[in-house]
Amino acid sequence: MRSLSSLVRPNILSLAPYSSARSEYSGKGSVFLDANENPFGVYNRYPDPMQKALKEELSGIKNVSPENIFIGNGSDEVIDLCYRIFCRPGIDNAISITPSYGMYDVSAAINDTDLIKIPLDQNFQLDADMLLQYNNDDKAKLLVLCSPNNPTGNLLKNLDDVIKNFKGIVLVDEAYIDFSGTPSYIDKLSLYPNLIVAQTLSKAYGMAAARIGIAYASIEIINLFNKVKPPYNVSALNQLAAITSLKEKEEYENQKQLLLTERKRVTEILINAPSVKKVYPSDANFLLIKVDDANSLYKYLLDTGIITRNRNTQIPNCVRITIGSPSENDALLNAILQFSI
Ligand SMILES: *Cc1c(COP(=O)(O)O)cnc(C)c1O
């Protein structure tokens, strides 16, 4: 890894962050006249800008110290901050894979950063040699990987070598890691100072409405995130909702197990469905299937009230299907079994 200071945008390195009222004084008091809040009401006070209680809760679950945790307004904020901290607009570039999550492109474009996309092989795995040829480019500041990958559903193999050898920052987006049955790269943060692991409460934790995305990284990188984020980026309601849901550990386990059982059941039935040519193996809570004509399957399902994600433009004739409740999955299976072209 090149030195962190050579990877950070100079203006971010020298940035004096905004100091909010609640970050200057966060102790106990009885008369708060420092933040121009309305003294009346239930939601009248600004939230904790550093989300301490939520980080404590996550720290216990993930076995990571709170200083190594950043909370964003969804992982989309985490992704955007990575470009904003490391990539100089119009000068630096970032590297990712294709097919993958569309927000990597959109965030790169917003930040005027070229995104070089390495095609995955036919098993949707990474060609590490192709990737590391960009390693001598000093302008390649950020590598964005997604594992399990969306929309292909598979874990990327052999990421250790890539993280170890890449000289810039590596963001590994683990939005679906809870469904994969494999350990998170969080466990390897101390080995790789250039690693940022992004997770979310939007998928396995069932909290998409609360917009809680998380970055795990070295204290130095987390401090950069804290400098650049808007002061009160996670609302008090969302912080509280997240803490409440994280405490319901049995509910989380039960839902996850049910979804994994359903993933297996839906896979086995779809494999034998006449109109389905291929069901790709999934480490996530969705399946990518290949059919003869994705556009017509997509439209047929839409007409029966079932909304899937047509990925035809990214991967020819493929549709991405989320694993739903057992009755939702039954509706999907019945419809697909009746579909013929
Ligand atoms: C769903 C998803 C996310 C989650 O985004 P949030 O903003 O946290 O809801 C992140 N990355 C990928 C690849 C996803 O599919």
The ligand as a Gaussian input file, in Angstrom:
#p B3LYP/6-31G(d) Opt

LIG

0 1
 C      -28.475000      -3.365000      -1.525000
 C      -27.031000      -3.054000      -1.670000
 C      -26.407000      -2.140000      -0.825000
 C      -27.176000      -1.491000       0.277000
 O      -27.289000      -0.149000       0.141000
 P      -27.930000       0.691000       1.329000
 O      -27.676000       2.087000       0.868000
 O      -27.167000       0.350000       2.585000
 O      -29.362000       0.321000       1.445000
 C      -25.050000      -1.914000      -0.972000
 N      -24.335000      -2.553000      -1.900000
 C      -24.901000      -3.459000      -2.711000
 C      -24.059000      -4.187000      -3.684000
 C      -26.261000      -3.718000      -2.634000
 O      -26.814000      -4.604000      -3.470000

